[in-house]
Amino acid sequence: MAATDRSGAVLSRLQLLVTRKLDGLLQGDYAGLLPGPGSEAGESREYRPGDDVRRMDWPVTARTTTAHVRRTVADRELETWLAVDLSASLDFGTGRWLKRDVVIAAAAAITHLTVRGGNRIGAVVGSGADAPTARRGRRAAAVPAGPGRLVRLPARSGRKEAQGMLRAIAATESRPGRGDLGALVDMLNRPPRRRGVAVVISDFLAPPAQWARPLRKLRVRHDLLAIEVVDPRELELPDVGVLPVVDPETGELHEVQTADPGLRHRYAAAAAAQRAEISAALRAAGAAHLRLRTDRDWLLDMVRFVAAQRHARTRGTTR
């Protein structure tokens, strides 16, 4: 099955799955992945250690002689932008899903959580080299960027528009050649937009020096979420004898003797160091970091992340 056909089939199955499970598990007035503190005044509650003192409700505190803080209602007019990496390294998977499938699934979940509140969502998509413009639905402009091409899908509200955007993302074919994740992220910085939410979905296998600075720049104006997609074979090698390994971005072929325990140990140590470097770069950029794996229930991991974010906001703590 072609990658685009497979992605379309995966997307079709995701619609019902995301709608049922996210709506069932995330009840509340606002279920965004990074719900902001908002600007509209809400009810007051007693102060708890860790609450933002800037939200102190002094009139209530004076009346009750107990410190209170003012709750705020999350803003509804929110604009969310996705940076979706569909480069060749995402066409890989040894678990229940391909990494590409998890990327599309994460985009579908975020889109659902955004449009259910009447907000706007748009996307930029990168695919390595010569990404085609989107099929049907939205008008897309192909923008050359380094070794490949990037596609921008304008931010719009409404379920029909959101579905068109997801179909366009699923129809994007990965091309051989290394994608420029930094250029993809930088598309969210130009032109400057009003404050909103920016979500970058990638395996982040490109060197952090390529994408860390654009991420830090993006965080200046927006709440930033980085969704890292990982396959278990990228973390450790199984003992299966001689294993031919092909780099999907360069086509290089290597034969690896996985029966060697020393090699497996060095591989696991190098992979752990690489993931630690990625986590440190994302943390330094001020991004909330969500890791999704191809061998786990990605939807459950996302629900837990959303619940933790909402709890942290209620407690007045940062991520």
Buried (B, 14 or more C-beta within 10 A) or exposed (E): EEBBEBBBEBBEEBEEEBBEBBEEBBEEEBBBBBBBBBEEEEEBBEBEEEBEEEBBBEEBBEEEEEBBBBBBBBBEEBBBBBBBBBBBBBBBBBBEBBBBBBBBBBBBBBBBBBBBBEBBBBBBBBBBBBBBBBBEBBEBEBBEBBBBBBBBBBBBBEEEBBBBBBBBBBBBBBBBBBBBBBBBBBBBBEEEBEEBBBBBBBBBBBBBEBBBBBBBBBBEBBBBBBBBBBBBBBBEBEEEEEBEEEEBBEEEEEEBEBEEEEEBEEBEEEBEEBBEBBBEBBEEBBBBBBBBBBBBEBBEBBBEBBEEBBEBBEEBEEB
